[in-house]
Amino acid sequence: MQRTPLATAVGFLPSLQTYDRYNELATIAANTVVVSGGTDTVTPVSHAHDLAAGIPGAVHLHAAAGGHMLLHDAPRLVVDAIARTLAPLAQYTSTDAFGAPKVLEAI
């Protein structure tokens, strides 16, 4: 983000101020973990609170020392959260013809 040209960042501001899909959050049926960082100067933690509150069953994982690039700041925390979120899907995996676990593929 530090290398993003100022003109590019400024170009996003008008749409960021008007984009609002909070009324659609309740339609999300996927297991959801909302992550936020306490030192994030781009996205306030209040947005993460609102997202987690609006998505049924969502969990909010907050890293007080993390910034906007939480995957970079706290990779283990984020990877563990993803793994815990996907763990229930493990019961649906099966093995291939050689007995190796089939890989879950992203859509």
C-alpha positions as CSV (number, residue, x, y, z in Angstrom):
1,M,0.0,0.0,0.0
2,Q,2.9,2.3,0.7
3,R,3.9,2.1,-3.0
4,T,0.5,2.8,-4.3
5,P,0.6,6.1,-6.2
6,L,-1.4,8.8,-4.4
7,A,-3.5,9.5,-7.5
8,T,-4.6,5.9,-7.5
9,A,-5.5,5.9,-3.8
10,V,-7.4,9.2,-4.2
11,G,-9.3,7.8,-7.2
12,F,-10.9,5.1,-4.9
13,L,-12.2,7.6,-2.3
14,P,-15.5,8.6,-4.0
15,S,-16.7,5.0,-4.4
16,L,-15.5,4.0,-0.9
17,Q,-17.6,6.8,0.6
18,T,-20.8,5.6,-1.2
19,Y,-20.4,1.8,-1.4
20,D,-22.8,0.2,1.1
21,R,-23.9,-3.4,1.1
22,Y,-24.5,-3.8,4.8
23,N,-28.2,-4.7,4.1
24,E,-27.0,-7.8,2.2
25,L,-24.7,-9.2,5.0
26,A,-27.6,-11.2,6.5
27,T,-27.7,-13.3,3.2
28,I,-24.2,-14.7,3.7
29,A,-24.5,-18.3,4.6
30,A,-20.8,-19.3,4.5
31,N,-18.7,-19.8,7.6
32,T,-17.1,-16.4,8.0
33,V,-14.2,-15.0,10.0
34,V,-13.8,-11.2,9.9
35,V,-10.2,-10.3,10.7
36,S,-9.0,-6.8,11.8
37,G,-5.9,-5.1,13.0
38,G,-5.8,-2.6,15.8
39,T,-3.2,-0.4,14.1
40,D,-5.0,-0.4,10.7
41,T,-5.2,3.2,9.5
42,V,-7.1,2.3,6.4
43,T,-10.1,0.3,7.6
44,P,-11.4,1.1,11.1
45,V,-12.1,-1.8,13.5
46,S,-15.7,-0.5,13.7
47,H,-16.2,-1.8,10.1
48,A,-15.0,-5.3,11.2
49,H,-17.4,-5.1,14.1
50,D,-20.3,-4.2,11.8
51,L,-19.4,-6.9,9.3
52,A,-19.2,-9.6,12.0
53,A,-22.5,-8.4,13.6
54,G,-24.3,-8.4,10.2
55,I,-23.2,-11.9,9.0
56,P,-25.0,-14.7,10.7
57,G,-22.6,-16.8,12.8
58,A,-19.6,-14.8,11.9
59,V,-16.6,-14.6,14.2
60,H,-14.5,-11.4,14.6
61,L,-10.8,-12.1,15.1
62,H,-9.0,-8.9,16.1
63,A,-5.2,-8.6,16.3
64,A,-4.4,-5.5,18.4
65,A,-0.9,-5.1,17.0
66,G,-1.9,-5.9,13.4
67,G,-2.3,-3.4,10.6
68,H,-4.2,-3.3,7.3
69,M,-2.0,-6.0,5.9
70,L,-2.8,-8.5,8.6
71,L,-1.7,-11.5,6.5
72,H,1.7,-9.9,6.4
73,D,1.7,-8.7,10.1
74,A,0.3,-11.9,11.7
75,P,0.4,-14.7,9.1
76,R,0.0,-17.5,11.6
77,L,-3.0,-16.0,13.1
78,V,-4.7,-15.5,9.7
79,V,-3.8,-19.0,8.5
80,D,-5.0,-20.6,11.7
81,A,-8.3,-18.7,11.4
82,I,-8.7,-19.9,7.8
83,A,-7.9,-23.5,8.8
84,R,-10.4,-23.4,11.7
85,T,-13.1,-22.0,9.3
86,L,-12.5,-24.8,6.7
87,A,-12.1,-27.6,9.3
88,P,-15.8,-28.5,9.2
89,L,-15.5,-29.2,5.5
90,A,-13.0,-31.9,6.1
91,Q,-15.8,-34.4,6.8
92,Y,-16.9,-34.0,3.2
93,T,-13.5,-34.8,1.7
94,S,-12.8,-38.2,0.3
95,T,-9.9,-40.1,-1.2
96,D,-8.9,-40.6,-4.8
97,A,-8.4,-44.0,-6.4
98,F,-4.9,-44.3,-4.7
99,G,-6.2,-43.4,-1.2
100,A,-4.8,-39.9,-1.2
101,P,-7.1,-37.2,0.2
102,K,-8.9,-35.2,-2.5
103,V,-8.1,-31.6,-2.5
104,L,-10.7,-29.0,-1.8
105,E,-10.6,-26.5,-4.7
106,A,-11.4,-22.8,-4.4
107,I,-14.3,-21.6,-6.5
